[in-house]
Amino acid sequence: LLDMTAFAKCRIAGSGAEAFLDYLVANRLPKKVGQIGLCHALNGNGGVHSEFTILRESEDSFYLVSAGAWQRLDHDYIRRYMPRDHSVQFTNLTGAIGVLVLAGVTGLGGGFLRDVLIDAAPPAALQDWRYLMVPVAAGLVTFLYHPALGRMERLVNVFDAFGLSLFCVAGALKAVDYGLGPLPAALLGMATGIGGGMMRDVLAGRVPVVCAVSAPSSLAVEFARESGQTLVGFLRGDTFNVYSHPERITGLSD
């Protein structure tokens, strides 16, 4: 059950793993294999920077779980203080464990949100088991064949656009059936289409790209750099400026 959650997960292993984690967190680490402890990493002011549930898997391997929404912040914090002598290995397990939860949230989250807002209880996805099977099957296929599907990204995006439009239409029609006017129905249709993706990004801690047509403030640039977001400004046609994490944007020239 722990592995099926969408929390941020990683493994810290190696001959220096215990010493590194003992330095990183303020609490005592689990001493026996199989024991679990709640540990806090502190910031420079003595406040809590990150909270980890740590399971000792073996003498030199630890399994860390933290909030999904803070994955990038927590994992960047770990990597920043890792020793450079290769005595500690970091493995991000979030993408490999919890994929079915994220697939289910992506496929059904928007519909859940719509049904809750219009008081259609229980939500349609809970009334028919086939609703759940579709995102679960899609998640398993994507997990098993992700290298091949990754090479078909453009085609996947085309199908994603078709699916998004159908979700929006279905959501708007159901809202109209429940007596809502054109504008509220359109908004709920939009929520049906994009709600699941928004929930997925929150659970996975991903807000990858933020674009603006004007110049961002220095505070926005600093926050984007610290939180791992790609910030784009002065977006005009084919030209733009990238202020943080340009590695997500392909085809950039100096």
N, C-alpha and C positions, 0 to 999 in steps of 0.2 A: 504494500500500500504506500509506503514511503517513496519507493521508486516511481510510482505512477503519478505522484503529485507534480505540480508545475513549479515547485520551488527551485531556486538556484542551487545547483549541486556541483561539487568538485571533489577531487581526490588529491591529497597531499601525501606524497610517498618519498621514500629514499632514506638514506642513512642519517641525514640531518633533519628529517621531518619533525620528530618530537621536539628537538631543541628549537627549531624555527617557530613552531606553533606555541611553545612555551614562552617564547619571546614576544610573539604577536598578540596573544590574548592575556587578559588579566586574571582569568580563573584557572583553576587547576585542570589539567587535561585528564581524561579517563585513563586509568592505569592498567586495567585489565582488558584483554581482547573481548569485544562484544559490549563493553560498557559505553554509555552515552552521557554526554555532559553538555550543559548550556554555557557557552563561553562568550565573552565580550572583548572586542578590540577597541581600545580607547584612542581618542584623538589627542592632540597636543595640549588641550585644555583640561583633560581628564574626563571629558564626556564620552558617551558611547558612540563610536563611529560605525561599528558593525556588530551584529549578533549572529553567532553561529551555533548550530547544534552539531556537535562533533561526535562521531562514532569511531572507536578504535577498531580497525579491521584486523590489524596484525601489529607486530612490534614496530614496524616502520611504515605503516600505512594508515591514513585517517580519512574518513568520509565526512565532508562538511556540507551542511544544508543551511541556507539563509533565504531571506525574502526574495521572491522572484522578481519583484519590481526593482530591487536594488542589486541585481546580479552584476551589472557592469561596475558599479561603485565598489562592491565587496571584492570582486575578483581582481579588479585593478589594484585595490589596496593590498591584496595578498601578493600579487606579482611584484609590486613596487618594492617590497621589503624582503623578497626571497634572496637567499645567498647566491652569489654569482659563481660558486665553485661546483655547480651541478650536483650538489649533495641532496637537493630537494627538487622533486618533479611535480609540476602542477598539471592536472587533467580536468578540463571542463566537461562535466557529465550532463549538463542541463539539456543539451540538444539530443543526447542519446537516450535519456531517461525522462519520461514525462511527455513524450511526443503524442501519445494518444489523448492525454488531457488537453494539450494545446490544439490538437486537431478537432476534438469535440467542441471546445470553446469557440474556435474559429467558425465551424460549420453551424453551430446551434445558438451561439451567444446572442446574435442579433434578433433571432426569433423569440428567445426567452425575454429579452429586453422589451420587445414590442408587446408580447402577451401580458407582461407584468404591468406595463403602462396603460393598456386598455382593459385591464382586469379580466383577461380571458384565462381563467384558471380551471384546471391545471394547464400549463403551457402545452401546445400541440406536440412538442418533441417528447413529452412525458406520456402521451397517450398512445403512441405507436412505437414499438421497439425498432422499427425500420429506420426511423429518423436518426437514431443513434448509430446504427450499423453503417450508414453511409460514410460519415466522417471517420469512424474507426477504421473501416476498410481502406479509405483513401490515405489515412495516416500510416497504416501498415505498409501499403504499397510504396508510398513516398519514402518511408524509412528504409525499406529494403532495396529500392532502386533509385535512390536519390542522385547518384552520380549521372545516370542516364537522363533522368528528368531534369537535372540541372543544366544539361546541354540543350534542353528544349525549352529554355526559359521564355523565349518570345512566344512560342505556341501556347505555353501554359498561361501566359499573361492574356492572350486572346480569349482562351476559354474562361479565365478568371473574370474578364470583362463581361462576357455573356452571362455567366452565373450571377455576377453582381447585379446586372440589370434585371434578371428574373427574380432575384431576392427582393429587390426594391419594388417591383410591380406586385409581387405576392403580398408583401408587407402593406403596401398602400391599399390594396383591395380588401385585405382583412380589416384594416382600420376603417374603411368606408362602411363595411358590413356592420361594424360596431357603432355606427352613427357619427363618426367624425367628419368634419368638413374637409374641403380640398387641401388647404394648407397643412393642417395637422396630419392628415393622411399622408401627404407627401413627405413630411418630416419623419413620420414613423416608417415609411418605406425606406428612406435613407438610413435610418437607424437599423432596420432589418438587414440592409446590405452591408454596412460597414461596422456595425456594432461588435460582431464576433472578432473581426480583425483588430479592433481597438482593444478589446479585452485580452486577446492573445499577446499583443505588444506590451500591455501592462504587466501581465503575468511573466512574460519572458524578459522584462526589463529592457525592451527595445523601443527607442524613439530615434530611429537611425538618421533621418534627414529632415532638417527644417529649412524652408526656403522663404526668402523675403524679397520684395522688389526694391527695398531701400537699404540703407546701411544699418547693421545691427549695432546696439550699444556695446561698450566695452564690457559691461556686466554680462550681457548675453553671450559674448564671445568667450569670456572666462568660464561661465557656467557650462557652455557647450563643450569646451575642452576638458573640463573636469568630469562631466557626466558621460563623455563618450559619444556625443552627438555630432553629426556633420551639419555645420551651419553655412548656408549659402545666402549671399546678399547681392544687391544690385542685379537681380535677375531680369535681363532684358533680351528676349529672343534667344539667341544662341550664346550670349555672353553672360558671365556671372563671375563673382568672386567667392572663393571658398576660404572660410576663416578657421575651420577646425576639421580635423580628421578627413582629409581629402582622399584617403585610401578607398572609401566606399564608392567613389565616382570614377568610372573608367573613361579612358580616352582623353585625360587631361594633358595639356602640353604646358611646358614652362613659359 
